[in-house]
Amino acid sequence: MKIGVLTDAETASGYRIAGLEAVTATPADAQARLLEMIQSNQYALVAVDESLLPDPNKATERAMRGR
């Protein structure tokens, strides 16, 4: 299992250099990208840039209930 970071394209490089898997998104598609990350079952932990999703817990409640 991996650690994934949902972030903007500008910041993603720094996370990749640190050895994390960075998934890029814009505020418009961040929730969909986060749900894709959760449903992929590839990540033990997903960190989310708050500028993309101010409340990631609320954004993922429904997806997490099904687990």
Phi, psi and omega per residue, in radians:
M1 nan 2.641 -3.050
K2 -2.045 2.926 2.959
I3 -1.812 2.205 -3.138
G4 -2.022 2.624 3.104
V5 -2.215 2.188 3.046
L6 -1.652 2.019 -3.007
T7 -2.614 3.078 3.091
D8 -1.419 2.850 -3.074
A9 -1.072 -0.580 -3.105
E10 -1.155 -0.632 -3.057
T11 -1.602 -0.322 -3.028
A12 -0.993 -0.662 -3.095
S13 -1.011 -0.729 -3.137
G14 -1.089 -0.712 3.104
Y15 -1.168 -0.686 3.121
R16 -1.140 -0.688 3.091
I17 -1.076 -0.593 3.131
A18 -1.367 -0.028 3.081
G19 1.632 0.154 3.117
L20 -1.693 2.745 3.067
E21 -1.569 2.087 -3.115
A22 -1.823 2.259 3.058
V23 -1.935 2.208 -3.074
T24 -1.614 2.608 3.127
A25 -2.720 2.887 2.981
T26 -1.929 2.882 3.093
P27 -0.980 -0.537 -3.115
A28 -1.218 -0.561 -3.110
D29 -2.023 0.182 -3.068
A30 -1.077 -0.755 -3.113
Q31 -1.110 -0.745 3.118
A32 -1.118 -0.729 3.132
R33 -1.144 -0.684 3.107
L34 -1.104 -0.772 3.121
L35 -1.097 -0.660 3.070
E36 -1.063 -0.736 -3.140
M37 -1.107 -0.759 -3.132
I38 -1.126 -0.818 -3.067
Q39 -1.240 -0.312 -3.141
S40 -1.266 -0.335 -3.111
N41 1.011 0.452 3.126
Q42 -1.683 -0.223 -2.984
Y43 -2.050 2.319 3.026
A44 -1.423 -0.486 -3.119
L45 -2.555 2.389 3.061
V46 -2.172 2.095 3.052
A47 -1.702 2.505 -3.068
V48 -2.204 2.280 3.055
D49 -1.203 2.117 -3.077
E50 -1.127 -0.335 3.087
S51 -1.246 -0.347 3.092
L52 -1.541 -0.793 -3.133
L53 -2.384 1.792 -3.094
P54 -1.067 -0.518 3.136
D55 -2.318 1.379 -3.082
P56 -1.111 -0.504 3.116
N57 -1.080 -0.815 3.133
K58 -1.124 -0.668 -3.112
A59 -1.146 -0.406 -3.064
T60 -1.966 0.053 -3.097
E61 -0.895 -0.893 -3.076
R62 -1.093 -0.753 -3.124
A63 -1.144 -0.654 -3.095
M64 -1.317 -0.484 3.119
R65 -1.103 -0.566 -3.113
G66 -1.328 -0.032 -3.092
R67 -1.615 nan nan
